[in-house]
Amino acid sequence: MRRAPRPQDARVYEVRAEVLKSLAHPSRLMILDALADGERCVCELQEIVGSDMSTVSRHLALMKRAGVLSTRRDGNSIHYKLRVPCVLRLFECVEAVLAVEAKERTRLARRIA
């Protein structure tokens, strides 16, 4: 098992929080999902997210600053990809939490009924 950082290592928690905050929006999670299949240009991501270009660009910039995404320029197009694809495992963890929560709510509902 991995050793947890000591409380005096506050910077470790701060940078972890920055990465998590960069993902904490439904549009950014859609972007992650889209990039699971490989690199995409901003125009493709805009179509997937369904927001205007400036909004999608802000989401992408935030995720890039946090180290989640990398870019490649091709003429006038900018292509984004996951810098560390293991970030997609976050979805598995979140879905496990949701499944446990759903089971607990079902169990409580049965007790109430």
N, C-alpha and C positions, 0 to 999 in steps of 0.2 A: 504494500500500500504506500502511496505517495505521502510524503510529509507535507502538512499544511503550512503555509507561510506563518511566521510569528506575527503577532499584532503590530510589532514595530516595523514590519515590512509593509506598511500601508500603501506604498507605491504599487506593489504587486496587485493589491485589490483595486486600486484606481485604474490601472491599465486593463485589468480584466473587465471592469465595469464599462470602460470605453468601448471595448469590443462588443460587449453585450448590448449596450445602448445603440451601437451602430446597426444592430439587427432588429431592434425593438420597434418595428412598424410593419403593418401588413404588406405594404408595397415592397419593402426591402426583403421580406421573406419570399415574396413572389419572385423577386430578382434572383435571390439565392437558388430557388427551385429552377428557374429558367437556366441559370448558369451551370446547373448540375450536368446538363447535356453538352456543355462546352461553351466556348467563347461566343459572345453576341455583341452586335453593335448597339449603340444607344437607341437608334430608331427601332430596332426589334424589341428592346426592353421597354420602350415607351408604349409600343403597341400592346405588349403583354400586361403592363401595369395599368394602362388606360388613363394616364395623367399627361399633362402637358410636358413638353421637353424640359423646361426649366425645373419643374418639380422632380422629374426623374433624374436630371443631372445633379441636383442637390443631394438626392438619396445616394447616388453613385459616388459622389465626392466624399460624403461622410463615411461610406463604407470603405473607400480607398484610403482615406486618412487613418482609419482604424486598423488598416492592414489586412482587411478581408479580401479586397479585390486588387487586381493589377490591370494595367491598360497596355494597349498596343495601338499605335496610330497607323492608319492606312490611308494616305491621302488626306481627305477631309473627314474621314470617319475615325471614330475612336471605338475600339473593341475592348470589352471587359471580360475578364475571366476570374474564377475563384483563385486566389493566391494560395490558399491552403484548403483543398477540397474536403478535408476531414470536418470542416465546419458544418457540413451537411448532416453529420451524426447528431447534431443538436436537435434536428427534427425528430429523430428516433427517441431521444430522451424526453422531449416535450410531449410526444404522443404517449409515451409510457406513463408520464404524470397524469395526463388527461384520462387514460384508461383506468388507472387506479382511482382517480377522483370519481369517475362515472360509476365504478363498482360500489364505492362507498355511498354515493348518493342513492343508488338503487337499493342498497341494503337498508339505508335509513328510511327510504320511502316505504319499503315493505313493512318495517317495524311500525311506522305511523299508521298505515292503512289497516 
